């Protein structure tokens, strides 16, 4: 049924490109994986057409599910889950140029968007523009981007003067604020993985299966990487949390020093 759904979707004249991305084009999909379909057009497709798609193909549908950007979610009549996301190609081009050409880093997930484009499977590309943007990302990982990501994220781990993530976690421990411990530890790990993927000149795969992506795509991995991650995730809020984070960051420092970054 997904094939018929895609065929019908591609008929709309406003659609410029259609791509499959997410877990089905990543490290591997499983029974929990839905179909992430990205529709590229000047504006989200008309709601009447989207309702027609839902009426024809879906058992359940939630249209205008715009919490994280314009989109729809459907469960097709054969049980397949489809997540539709609408994007403007002008915006996509600006984002690619900002990161891949302009070398602008973020705090965590710096290259997650370009990874989404880079790993997309093109289903429809009416004028070739999406494929051209995707081809731009096949060039070598920019050294200036690697440098920007590491420099932007590394001090936040624990070396900046005040309010590093480590400082914030330490204060949360002292206050016995368990929610803050979880929140700030998550922020620390976002920067940790941003640094690690940049060090290996790999685009960031997003929030899922990061540990597996490191093993699949990276040759430079901190010592005791798996052990540190396991101990950290199982010990948030425990008495040894700060010791565990210290050990994890020490091992990252060891790798960064080996590669001449700190």
Secondary structure, DSSP 8 states (H G I E B T S, - for coil): -HHHHHHHHHT-TT--EEEEEGGGGTT---TT--EEEEEE-SS---HHHHHHHHHHHEEEEE----TTSSEEEEEETTS-EEEEEEE-HHHHHHHHIIIIIT----SS-TTHHHHHHHT-EEEEESSSHHHHHHHHTTS---HHHHHHHHHHHHIIIIISSS--HHHHHHHHHHHT-HHHHHHHHHHHHHHHHHHHHHHTT-----SSSHHHHHHHH-S---TTHHHHHHHHHHHTTSTTHHHHHHHHHHHHHHHHHHTT--
